[in-house]
Amino acid sequence: MEDQSQKVMTISQAANLSGVSVRTLQYYDQIGLLKPAAVSESGYRIYTQANLQKLQQILFFRELKFPLKDIIKILNQPDFDYQKALMEQRKLLILQKERLERLIQLTEQGWNEEGELNMNFSAFDKSTIEQYQKEAKERFGKTDAWKESQEKSKGRSKEEWNLVLGEMQELLKRISALVGTDPAGEEAQQLVEEWRQHITKNYYTCTPEILQGLGQMYCADERFLANIDRYQVGTAQFFAKAIEVYCKNR
């Protein structure tokens, strides 16, 4: 019997199976949301069943109106739980289904016996869905790293926060000065190590897996991109590449 877990497919096959366009899959690769398992010598992206499982999660989150930047953060968490995510998604989908059923019922009862339009707006209410979605996002975000960050920042004075911020800004300035050089170079790699130590010291234990996710987010999230690139245009992309090299060597 064929082992489905080892089955691989091209980007076109993955697109046909999932209903997602090739261009979208290429974009997901570009922003670090869904990297293929490998790239052939001819430059073709290769996808595995694990890639498709992740793609299914992405599509569930997209169906539930999660922004791509939030999906990247959620899926790149080292302790992301697929089973837990499916349960949360199921609850949200059921809430959406119930709302649609109320809307359908309203169209069937659009006119009362006097021939007047039924002015019932309760079926349009999305507050329950929005509240649950907000709570779900918070639950997904409360990882061990988040808890550690909360603990480390507890009781930190304004002066201490300014010192942490100053250290971060100084590191970013030094990184921006290297734009145009080799991101795999010794100086760039040393700065990535200092950045990792800065995060571990002041926020949470920054493992290579977490650092890799952060590097992808620096380019994918417009807020991070704008903040980092204010030192020099191209800094975020250079930094992300340097982080990618760093993590591959760990």
C-alpha positions, 0 to 999 in steps of 0.5 A: 500500500502506498504511504500517503505521508510520503507522497509529494506533488508539484505546486500545480498539483497542490494548487489543483487539489486545494483550489488555491491558485499557483500565484497564491502559493508562490506568495505564501512561500514568499512571505514565509507562510507556507514554504514548500518541503523542497525546491528541485534542481530545476527550481520547482517547488515540491509539496508534501502531505505535511505542507497540505495539512498546513495549507488546510489550516491556513484556509480555515483561518482565511475562511474565518477572516484571520489576516495573513500576518496573524496566521503567520504568527499562529502557525509559526509558534513552536507549540501550535496544536493542530487539533486544538486549532481545529476545535476552535475553528469548528466553533467559529464555523458553527457560529457562522453557520447559525448566523447564515441560517438566521439570515436565510430565515429572515429572507423567507419571512421578509414581509409580514401579513400586512405586506410590510417589510419585516424590520428585524435586524437581529439576524445581521448581528455579528457581535457573538462571532466577533467576540469569540474570534477575539477570544480565540486569537488571544488563546492562540497567542498565549504561548509559553513564550508569551507567558515568559514575556509577561513574567519578565516585563512585570514590574519593569519601570519606564526607565528600564523599558527605555533602556531595552528599547534603546538597545533594540534601536542600536542593534537595528541601526547596526544591522541597517548599516550592513544593507548591501553586504553579505547577510551570511557574513561574520558581522551580520551573523554576529548581530543576529546572535546579539539580537537573539540574546537581546530577545532572550534576556528581555522578553522570552527564550528565543529558540532558533525556531522562534527566531526563524518565525520572527525573521519571516514576520519582519518582512510579512507584517507591514508594521514591522517592515515599516519600523525596521526599514525606517533605519534604511530601506531594505533593512527588514529584508536583509535582516530576515535573510541573515536570520534565515542563514543563522537558523539554517546553521543551528 
